[in-house]
Amino acid sequence: MVLQISHQVVPAFAARIACVLVAWLFMAAAIAQQINAGPYVPSPVSVVADMLKIAGIGPRDFVIDLGSGDGRIVLTAAKVYGASGFGVEIQDNLVKLSNEAAKAEGLADRVKFLKQDLFKTDISQATVLTMYLLPNTVNMLSEKLKTELRPGTRIISHDYSLADWIPEETKHFDLEDKIKISGVTTTLIFLYVVPAKVAGQWTSKVAPEVAKQPVTFELSQQMQKIGGMARVGGREVPIEDPKLVGEKISFRLPVERGRPLNFTGQVKGASIEGTVEAGGVRSPWTAALSK
Ligand SMILES: C[S@@+](CC[C@H](N)C(=O)[O-])C[C@H]1O[C@@H](n2cnc3c(N)ncnc32)[C@H](O)[C@@H]1O
């Protein structure tokens, strides 16, 4: 009798647990579908101006604002700098308000606002990406920014930094307007530039008057931090003062005392085009990624 009861109870109990688990999974999936990345708190007008200035925005830029609120960042970028772009926002009324403002300002042919989850937005078209979101959500976006944005894209974040990125510029100042927003006057604007991928072995072509022997170099990379060694002829030399900002790369090879080779170039996928300077002589330089 006892055995009979436990046979019936165990499957019933297991079924119950399964139901709870399924319900929990559905709930988790629903939450995951749309994470609220932050409440609606508009960036003060002066901060918007600073963000766009730090981005060095121009008419050829395409701006995407993640969580666009009343649309002020994209609208200002279009109105003042002639840029185009879009904003995504989860609140219906704000999307409507922004599109109405775009129409009223005569900007609707260049900017639009979509009711869309920022985590599911295709951001690959951006040349400038802006955000004013909660600190943890800024960091949840880190991987998306790394994989979807093209090298050279500028990222501007109001107040919160990206933990594993190194800013190219940080503006830190006090603003009275921020007291009603965050309770303090502290205001931060971070500028990041998506680095090109340069890790690997490169083979260079340089003019014979600059280096008679072939130049190859191997780069290691952690975001925009790069380093490595070069081989000039049979000799190994360290890469000095390496810099990578977006697609712009530069470094120095101390091949001869007082006559180093100074390389600067633009990374284009698996190739680099630029110039090399030695002893005041400047000539073209190209490199190709071999591994
Ligand atoms: C702090 S406000 C910033 C508004 C505007 N970018 C600015 O700087 O003035 C953040 C905005 O993100 C929106 N938001 C929050 N989660 C979102 C999500 N998952 N997808 C799209 N928008 C979201 C909020 O509704 C809010 O309007």
The ligand as an ORCA input file, in Angstrom:
! r2SCAN-3c Opt
* xyz 0 1
  C      18.396     57.743    -19.547
  S      17.288     57.750    -20.919
  C      18.304     58.510    -22.159
  C      17.520     59.241    -23.223
  C      18.383     59.893    -24.308
  N      19.314     58.963    -24.902
  C      19.155     61.063    -23.728
  O      20.386     60.898    -23.470
  O      18.583     62.113    -23.532
  C      17.295     56.002    -21.370
  C      16.173     55.613    -22.324
  O      16.338     54.255    -22.680
  C      15.050     53.689    -22.868
  N      15.194     52.216    -22.779
  C      15.342     51.460    -21.680
  N      15.454     50.159    -22.018
  C      15.378     50.089    -23.364
  C      15.430     49.006    -24.280
  N      15.592     47.741    -23.882
  N      15.326     49.290    -25.602
  C      15.174     50.577    -26.033
  N      15.090     51.636    -25.198
  C      15.209     51.413    -23.867
  C      14.233     54.300    -21.750
  O      12.845     54.223    -22.002
  C      14.780     55.725    -21.722
  O      14.007     56.600    -22.489
*
